[in-house]
Amino acid sequence: MAQRRIRIVEHMRDVDKLRKGRVTARAFRSALSMCSLNLTLPEYRALERVYAAQGVADHVNYIRFCNHVDPGLWQRKSGARPDTGEHAV
Protein backbone atom coordinates (compact mmCIF):
# COMPACT_ATOMS: atom_id res chain seq x y z
CA MET A 1 0.00 0.00 0.00
CA ALA A 2 2.78 2.47 0.84
CA GLN A 3 4.38 1.93 -2.57
CA ARG A 4 1.05 2.66 -4.23
CA ARG A 5 0.73 5.96 -2.32
CA ILE A 6 4.13 7.14 -3.47
CA ARG A 7 3.34 6.21 -7.04
CA ILE A 8 0.17 8.31 -6.93
CA VAL A 9 2.21 11.33 -5.86
CA GLU A 10 4.72 10.71 -8.63
CA HIS A 11 2.00 10.47 -11.29
CA MET A 12 0.37 13.66 -10.02
CA ARG A 13 3.68 15.54 -9.97
CA ASP A 14 4.40 14.46 -13.55
CA VAL A 15 1.37 16.39 -14.82
CA ASP A 16 1.72 19.31 -12.38
CA LYS A 17 4.35 21.10 -14.46
CA LEU A 18 4.02 24.40 -12.56
CA ARG A 19 4.11 22.65 -9.17
CA LYS A 20 0.89 24.31 -8.03
CA GLY A 21 -0.33 21.25 -6.10
CA ARG A 22 -3.31 20.76 -8.36
CA VAL A 23 -4.15 18.79 -11.48
CA THR A 24 -7.15 18.59 -13.76
CA ALA A 25 -9.88 16.16 -12.82
CA ARG A 26 -8.97 14.14 -15.90
CA ALA A 27 -5.30 13.91 -14.85
CA PHE A 28 -6.38 12.98 -11.31
CA ARG A 29 -8.48 10.10 -12.63
CA SER A 30 -5.68 9.00 -14.93
CA ALA A 31 -3.11 8.94 -12.11
CA LEU A 32 -5.42 6.88 -9.91
CA SER A 33 -6.08 4.46 -12.76
CA MET A 34 -2.36 4.09 -13.45
CA CYS A 35 -1.99 2.97 -9.84
CA SER A 36 -4.67 0.30 -10.32
CA LEU A 37 -7.23 2.29 -8.33
CA ASN A 38 -10.06 1.87 -10.77
CA LEU A 39 -13.07 3.60 -9.30
CA THR A 40 -16.58 4.13 -10.56
CA LEU A 41 -17.54 7.48 -12.07
CA PRO A 42 -19.55 8.45 -8.95
CA GLU A 43 -16.53 7.59 -6.77
CA TYR A 44 -14.21 9.73 -8.91
CA ARG A 45 -16.67 12.62 -8.79
CA ALA A 46 -17.01 12.33 -5.01
CA LEU A 47 -13.22 12.54 -4.58
CA GLU A 48 -13.04 15.45 -7.01
CA ARG A 49 -15.66 17.34 -4.99
CA VAL A 50 -13.94 16.67 -1.66
CA TYR A 51 -10.50 17.64 -2.96
CA ALA A 52 -11.51 20.39 -5.38
CA ALA A 53 -8.86 23.07 -5.84
CA GLN A 54 -10.22 26.36 -4.52
CA GLY A 55 -10.72 29.00 -7.16
CA VAL A 56 -9.81 26.75 -10.09
CA ALA A 57 -12.63 24.99 -11.92
CA ASP A 58 -12.24 21.30 -12.77
CA HIS A 59 -9.00 20.89 -10.77
CA VAL A 60 -8.16 18.66 -7.83
CA ASN A 61 -5.81 19.55 -4.98
CA TYR A 62 -3.73 16.37 -5.07
CA ILE A 63 -1.56 17.47 -2.17
CA ARG A 64 -4.52 17.37 0.21
CA PHE A 65 -5.61 14.04 -1.27
CA CYS A 66 -2.18 12.45 -0.89
CA ASN A 67 -1.82 13.82 2.63
CA HIS A 68 -5.07 12.17 3.64
CA VAL A 69 -3.98 8.90 2.03
CA ASP A 70 -0.61 9.06 3.81
CA PRO A 71 -0.43 11.71 6.57
CA GLY A 72 3.03 13.19 6.82
CA LEU A 73 4.09 12.23 3.29
CA TRP A 74 4.76 15.82 2.27
CA GLN A 75 6.72 16.60 5.39
CA ARG A 76 8.89 13.52 4.87
CA LYS A 77 9.39 14.18 1.17
CA SER A 78 9.75 17.93 0.93
CA GLY A 79 9.43 19.72 4.24
CA ALA A 80 6.06 21.06 3.06
CA ARG A 81 3.07 21.74 5.25
CA PRO A 82 0.73 18.77 4.82
CA ASP A 83 -2.59 20.41 3.90
CA THR A 84 -1.27 22.99 1.47
CA GLY A 85 1.99 21.69 0.11
CA GLU A 86 3.56 25.05 0.91
CA HIS A 87 6.99 24.91 2.42
CA ALA A 88 7.22 25.72 6.10
CA VAL A 89 9.07 28.92 6.94
ChimeraX commands (.cxc) that place a marker at each C-alpha (Angstrom):
marker #1 position 0.00,0.00,0.00 radius 0.5
marker #1 position 2.78,2.47,0.84 radius 0.5
marker #1 position 4.38,1.93,-2.57 radius 0.5
marker #1 position 1.05,2.66,-4.23 radius 0.5
marker #1 position 0.73,5.96,-2.32 radius 0.5
marker #1 position 4.13,7.14,-3.47 radius 0.5
marker #1 position 3.34,6.21,-7.04 radius 0.5
marker #1 position 0.17,8.31,-6.93 radius 0.5
marker #1 position 2.21,11.33,-5.86 radius 0.5
marker #1 position 4.72,10.71,-8.63 radius 0.5
marker #1 position 2.00,10.47,-11.29 radius 0.5
marker #1 position 0.37,13.66,-10.02 radius 0.5
marker #1 position 3.68,15.54,-9.97 radius 0.5
marker #1 position 4.40,14.46,-13.55 radius 0.5
marker #1 position 1.37,16.39,-14.82 radius 0.5
marker #1 position 1.72,19.31,-12.38 radius 0.5
marker #1 position 4.35,21.10,-14.46 radius 0.5
marker #1 position 4.02,24.40,-12.56 radius 0.5
marker #1 position 4.11,22.65,-9.17 radius 0.5
marker #1 position 0.89,24.31,-8.03 radius 0.5
marker #1 position -0.33,21.25,-6.10 radius 0.5
marker #1 position -3.31,20.76,-8.36 radius 0.5
marker #1 position -4.15,18.79,-11.48 radius 0.5
marker #1 position -7.15,18.59,-13.76 radius 0.5
marker #1 position -9.88,16.16,-12.82 radius 0.5
marker #1 position -8.97,14.14,-15.90 radius 0.5
marker #1 position -5.30,13.91,-14.85 radius 0.5
marker #1 position -6.38,12.98,-11.31 radius 0.5
marker #1 position -8.48,10.10,-12.63 radius 0.5
marker #1 position -5.68,9.00,-14.93 radius 0.5
marker #1 position -3.11,8.94,-12.11 radius 0.5
marker #1 position -5.42,6.88,-9.91 radius 0.5
marker #1 position -6.08,4.46,-12.76 radius 0.5
marker #1 position -2.36,4.09,-13.45 radius 0.5
marker #1 position -1.99,2.97,-9.84 radius 0.5
marker #1 position -4.67,0.30,-10.32 radius 0.5
marker #1 position -7.23,2.29,-8.33 radius 0.5
marker #1 position -10.06,1.87,-10.77 radius 0.5
marker #1 position -13.07,3.60,-9.30 radius 0.5
marker #1 position -16.58,4.13,-10.56 radius 0.5
marker #1 position -17.54,7.48,-12.07 radius 0.5
marker #1 position -19.55,8.45,-8.95 radius 0.5
marker #1 position -16.53,7.59,-6.77 radius 0.5
marker #1 position -14.21,9.73,-8.91 radius 0.5
marker #1 position -16.67,12.62,-8.79 radius 0.5
marker #1 position -17.01,12.33,-5.01 radius 0.5
marker #1 position -13.22,12.54,-4.58 radius 0.5
marker #1 position -13.04,15.45,-7.01 radius 0.5
marker #1 position -15.66,17.34,-4.99 radius 0.5
marker #1 position -13.94,16.67,-1.66 radius 0.5
marker #1 position -10.50,17.64,-2.96 radius 0.5
marker #1 position -11.51,20.39,-5.38 radius 0.5
marker #1 position -8.86,23.07,-5.84 radius 0.5
marker #1 position -10.22,26.36,-4.52 radius 0.5
marker #1 position -10.72,29.00,-7.16 radius 0.5
marker #1 position -9.81,26.75,-10.09 radius 0.5
marker #1 position -12.63,24.99,-11.92 radius 0.5
marker #1 position -12.24,21.30,-12.77 radius 0.5
marker #1 position -9.00,20.89,-10.77 radius 0.5
marker #1 position -8.16,18.66,-7.83 radius 0.5
marker #1 position -5.81,19.55,-4.98 radius 0.5
marker #1 position -3.73,16.37,-5.07 radius 0.5
marker #1 position -1.56,17.47,-2.17 radius 0.5
marker #1 position -4.52,17.37,0.21 radius 0.5
marker #1 position -5.61,14.04,-1.27 radius 0.5
marker #1 position -2.18,12.45,-0.89 radius 0.5
marker #1 position -1.82,13.82,2.63 radius 0.5
marker #1 position -5.07,12.17,3.64 radius 0.5
marker #1 position -3.98,8.90,2.03 radius 0.5
marker #1 position -0.61,9.06,3.81 radius 0.5
marker #1 position -0.43,11.71,6.57 radius 0.5
marker #1 position 3.03,13.19,6.82 radius 0.5
marker #1 position 4.09,12.23,3.29 radius 0.5
marker #1 position 4.76,15.82,2.27 radius 0.5
marker #1 position 6.72,16.60,5.39 radius 0.5
marker #1 position 8.89,13.52,4.87 radius 0.5
marker #1 position 9.39,14.18,1.17 radius 0.5
marker #1 position 9.75,17.93,0.93 radius 0.5
marker #1 position 9.43,19.72,4.24 radius 0.5
marker #1 position 6.06,21.06,3.06 radius 0.5
marker #1 position 3.07,21.74,5.25 radius 0.5
marker #1 position 0.73,18.77,4.82 radius 0.5
marker #1 position -2.59,20.41,3.90 radius 0.5
marker #1 position -1.27,22.99,1.47 radius 0.5
marker #1 position 1.99,21.69,0.11 radius 0.5
marker #1 position 3.56,25.05,0.91 radius 0.5
marker #1 position 6.99,24.91,2.42 radius 0.5
marker #1 position 7.22,25.72,6.10 radius 0.5
marker #1 position 9.07,28.92,6.94 radius 0.5
marker link #1:1,2 radius 0.2
marker link #1:2,3 radius 0.2
marker link #1:3,4 radius 0.2
marker link #1:4,5 radius 0.2
marker link #1:5,6 radius 0.2
marker link #1:6,7 radius 0.2
marker link #1:7,8 radius 0.2
marker link #1:8,9 radius 0.2
marker link #1:9,10 radius 0.2
marker link #1:10,11 radius 0.2
marker link #1:11,12 radius 0.2
marker link #1:12,13 radius 0.2
marker link #1:13,14 radius 0.2
marker link #1:14,15 radius 0.2
marker link #1:15,16 radius 0.2
marker link #1:16,17 radius 0.2
marker link #1:17,18 radius 0.2
marker link #1:18,19 radius 0.2
marker link #1:19,20 radius 0.2
marker link #1:20,21 radius 0.2
marker link #1:21,22 radius 0.2
marker link #1:22,23 radius 0.2
marker link #1:23,24 radius 0.2
marker link #1:24,25 radius 0.2
marker link #1:25,26 radius 0.2
marker link #1:26,27 radius 0.2
marker link #1:27,28 radius 0.2
marker link #1:28,29 radius 0.2
marker link #1:29,30 radius 0.2
marker link #1:30,31 radius 0.2
marker link #1:31,32 radius 0.2
marker link #1:32,33 radius 0.2
marker link #1:33,34 radius 0.2
marker link #1:34,35 radius 0.2
marker link #1:35,36 radius 0.2
marker link #1:36,37 radius 0.2
marker link #1:37,38 radius 0.2
marker link #1:38,39 radius 0.2
marker link #1:39,40 radius 0.2
marker link #1:40,41 radius 0.2
marker link #1:41,42 radius 0.2
marker link #1:42,43 radius 0.2
marker link #1:43,44 radius 0.2
marker link #1:44,45 radius 0.2
marker link #1:45,46 radius 0.2
marker link #1:46,47 radius 0.2
marker link #1:47,48 radius 0.2
marker link #1:48,49 radius 0.2
marker link #1:49,50 radius 0.2
marker link #1:50,51 radius 0.2
marker link #1:51,52 radius 0.2
marker link #1:52,53 radius 0.2
marker link #1:53,54 radius 0.2
marker link #1:54,55 radius 0.2
marker link #1:55,56 radius 0.2
marker link #1:56,57 radius 0.2
marker link #1:57,58 radius 0.2
marker link #1:58,59 radius 0.2
marker link #1:59,60 radius 0.2
marker link #1:60,61 radius 0.2
marker link #1:61,62 radius 0.2
marker link #1:62,63 radius 0.2
marker link #1:63,64 radius 0.2
marker link #1:64,65 radius 0.2
marker link #1:65,66 radius 0.2
marker link #1:66,67 radius 0.2
marker link #1:67,68 radius 0.2
marker link #1:68,69 radius 0.2
marker link #1:69,70 radius 0.2
marker link #1:70,71 radius 0.2
marker link #1:71,72 radius 0.2
marker link #1:72,73 radius 0.2
marker link #1:73,74 radius 0.2
marker link #1:74,75 radius 0.2
marker link #1:75,76 radius 0.2
marker link #1:76,77 radius 0.2
marker link #1:77,78 radius 0.2
marker link #1:78,79 radius 0.2
marker link #1:79,80 radius 0.2
marker link #1:80,81 radius 0.2
marker link #1:81,82 radius 0.2
marker link #1:82,83 radius 0.2
marker link #1:83,84 radius 0.2
marker link #1:84,85 radius 0.2
marker link #1:85,86 radius 0.2
marker link #1:86,87 radius 0.2
marker link #1:87,88 radius 0.2
marker link #1:88,89 radius 0.2
view
